């Protein structure tokens, strides 16, 4: 219990509720009690899995933040591009093998909207370059000739994304992705379109990568 020596507003010694009164060199002090740190509870197996999945997907999407602000713009009324992509992908983003969880690259969506995809998408690697091609005659069917093409390549071994080296449009039918400086061999490729006004986007298409030109 605290001892008040100089009236109700004066200094005191001892404990009073959540504070302690003391003095040093005739100077009175009041300080709060130090809260006891409770031992950090170990997460349950289910919580550990959820935490692992959250980090895995969030770390994967974060490098694409600027692109996602464009390709997911209709979903961004109250959130960021990365958060929108997280919500869009979470339910189908993982492959589980026993206790091992990995990303389901084939199911990833980096865009969302009513623009049509191109069809006949192909991709192959030659040296330090990936070439992506698509059908050019899909404009007027939920798309326009000048829709901007976004070709993305990801290497899990180096944890790096690569994008098309120049702005290509739907009518071009081809985009190239420079892989200079990347030593990984496992690559994943996607393609989607965004209109010139950045109001609409197409779904994302995963393209299996060939080792040579088809």
C-alpha positions in Angstrom: 0.0 0.0 0.0 1.3 3.5 -0.8 2.0 6.0 2.0 0.9 9.6 1.2 3.0 12.0 3.2 2.1 15.5 2.0 -1.7 15.4 1.5 -3.7 13.7 -1.1 -1.6 15.1 -3.9 1.7 14.6 -2.2 4.4 12.0 -2.8 4.1 8.5 -1.4 6.2 5.4 -0.9 5.3 1.8 -1.7 2.8 0.3 -4.1 -0.5 1.8 -5.0 -2.4 0.0 -7.7 -0.3 -0.1 -10.8 2.3 2.4 -9.6 5.1 2.5 -7.1 6.2 5.6 -5.1 9.8 6.0 -4.1 12.4 8.7 -3.4 16.1 9.2 -4.1 18.2 12.1 -2.8 15.0 13.7 -1.3 13.3 13.6 -4.7 10.1 11.7 -4.9 9.3 9.5 -7.8 6.3 7.6 -9.1 6.8 4.8 -11.6 4.6 2.2 -13.2 4.8 -1.5 -12.3 6.8 -3.5 -14.8 4.5 -6.0 -16.5 5.5 -9.6 -16.4 6.3 -11.0 -19.8 4.3 -14.0 -20.4 6.0 -16.9 -22.2 5.2 -16.8 -25.9 2.8 -19.6 -26.6 3.8 -22.0 -29.2 1.4 -22.0 -32.2 -0.7 -25.0 -32.8 0.0 -27.1 -35.9 -2.9 -25.5 -37.7 -1.7 -22.0 -36.7 1.9 -22.9 -37.8 0.6 -24.0 -41.3 -1.5 -20.8 -41.7 1.5 -18.6 -40.7 3.7 -20.5 -43.2 1.2 -20.1 -46.0 0.7 -16.4 -45.2 4.5 -15.7 -45.4 5.0 -17.9 -48.5 2.3 -16.2 -50.6 3.0 -12.7 -49.3 6.7 -12.9 -50.0 6.0 -14.2 -53.5 3.6 -11.4 -54.4 5.4 -8.4 -52.8 8.0 -7.8 -55.7 5.0 -7.4 -58.1 3.4 -4.6 -56.0 3.6 -1.9 -58.8 2.2 -4.2 -61.5 -0.6 -5.4 -59.2 -1.7 -1.8 -58.6 -2.5 -1.7 -62.3 -3.7 -5.2 -63.1 -6.0 -5.4 -60.1 -7.2 -1.8 -60.1 -10.9 -2.7 -60.0 -10.3 -4.5 -56.7 -8.4 -1.7 -55.0 -11.1 0.4 -53.5 -10.0 -0.2 -49.9 -6.8 -2.3 -50.2 -3.4 -2.5 -51.9 -2.5 -4.5 -55.0 -0.5 -7.1 -52.9 -3.4 -7.6 -50.5 -5.9 -7.9 -53.3 -3.7 -10.5 -55.0 -3.3 -12.3 -51.7 -7.1 -12.6 -51.3 -7.6 -13.5 -55.0 -5.1 -16.4 -54.8 -5.1 -17.7 -51.2 -7.7 -20.5 -51.7 -5.9 -22.1 -54.6 -2.3 -20.9 -54.1 -0.8 -24.0 -52.3 0.3 -27.5 -53.0 0.5 -29.7 -49.9 2.5 -32.8 -49.7 2.5 -34.1 -46.1 4.1 -31.4 -44.0 5.6 -29.7 -47.0 3.7 -26.7 -48.6 4.7 -25.1 -51.9 3.1 -22.6 -54.2 0.8 -23.7 -57.0 2.3 -21.6 -59.8 -0.1 -22.8 -62.4 -3.0 -21.5 -60.5 -1.7 -18.0 -59.8 -3.6 -14.9 -60.9 -1.9 -11.6 -61.1 -4.8 -9.8 -62.9 -8.6 -9.8 -62.8 -11.2 -8.4 -65.2 -13.4 -8.8 -68.3 -10.8 -8.4 -71.1 -10.3 -11.6 -73.0 -7.2 -13.7 -73.0 -5.4 -14.1 -76.4 -5.4 -17.9 -76.8 -2.7 -20.0 -78.4 -0.1 -18.8 -75.8 3.3 -20.3 -76.2 6.7 -19.7 -74.4 10.2 -21.0 -74.9 13.7 -20.2 -73.6 16.7 -19.5 -75.8 19.9 -18.7 -73.8 19.1 -15.8 -71.5 15.7 -14.9 -73.0 12.2 -16.2 -72.8 9.9 -15.5 -75.8 6.2 -15.4 -75.4 3.7 -15.5 -78.3 -0.1 -15.4 -78.6 -3.0 -15.2 -81.0 -3.4 -11.6 -82.4 -6.9 -11.8 -83.7 -8.8 -11.6 -80.4 -9.4 -7.9 -80.5 -13.1 -6.9 -80.7 -14.0 -9.9 -78.6 -13.6 -8.2 -75.2 -10.3 -6.7 -76.1 -8.6 -4.1 -78.2 -5.5 -4.2 -80.5 -3.6 -1.8 -78.2 -4.2 -3.7 -75.0 -0.8 -3.8 -73.2 0.7 -7.3 -72.8 2.4 -8.2 -69.5 4.6 -11.3 -69.7 6.1 -12.4 -66.4 8.7 -15.1 -65.6 9.6 -16.3 -62.2 12.6 -18.4 -61.1 12.0 -20.2 -57.7 15.7 -21.1 -57.3 16.8 -17.4 -57.3 13.4 -16.0 -56.1 13.4 -13.4 -58.9 10.7 -12.1 -61.2 11.4 -10.9 -64.8 9.1 -8.9 -67.0 8.9 -8.1 -70.7 11.7 -5.8 -71.8 9.5 -3.4 -73.7 5.8 -2.4 -73.8 4.2 -4.8 -76.2 0.5 -4.7 -77.3 -2.0 -7.4 -78.1 -1.5 -6.8 -81.9 2.2 -7.5 -81.7 1.6 -11.2 -80.8 5.0 -11.5 -79.1 7.0 -10.3 -76.1 10.5 -11.1 -74.8 11.7 -11.4 -71.3 15.5 -10.8 -70.5 16.9 -13.3 -68.0 20.4 -11.9 -67.8 22.1 -12.7 -64.6 19.7 -15.5 -63.6 21.4 -18.9 -63.0 18.2 -20.8 -62.2 16.8 -23.5 -64.5 13.2 -23.8 -63.2 11.0 -21.1 -64.7 7.3 -20.2 -64.7 5.7 -18.0 -67.2 2.4 -16.0 -67.2 0.7 -13.6 -69.6 -2.2 -11.1 -69.1 -3.4 -7.9 -70.8 -4.4 -4.4 -69.4 -6.2 -1.8 -71.6 -4.5 1.5 -72.4 -6.6 3.4 -69.8 -5.7 0.8 -67.1 -9.4 0.4 -66.4 -9.8 -3.3 -67.4 -7.6 -6.4 -67.3 -7.8 -10.0 -68.5 -7.4 -13.1 -66.4 -3.8 -14.4 -66.1 -2.8 -17.4 -68.3 0.0 -19.7 -67.1 2.1 -20.9 -70.1 4.2 -24.1 -69.9 7.7 -23.3 -71.0 9.4 -25.2 -73.8 13.1 -25.6 -74.1 13.1 -24.7 -77.8 10.9 -22.7 -80.3 7.7 -24.7 -81.1 
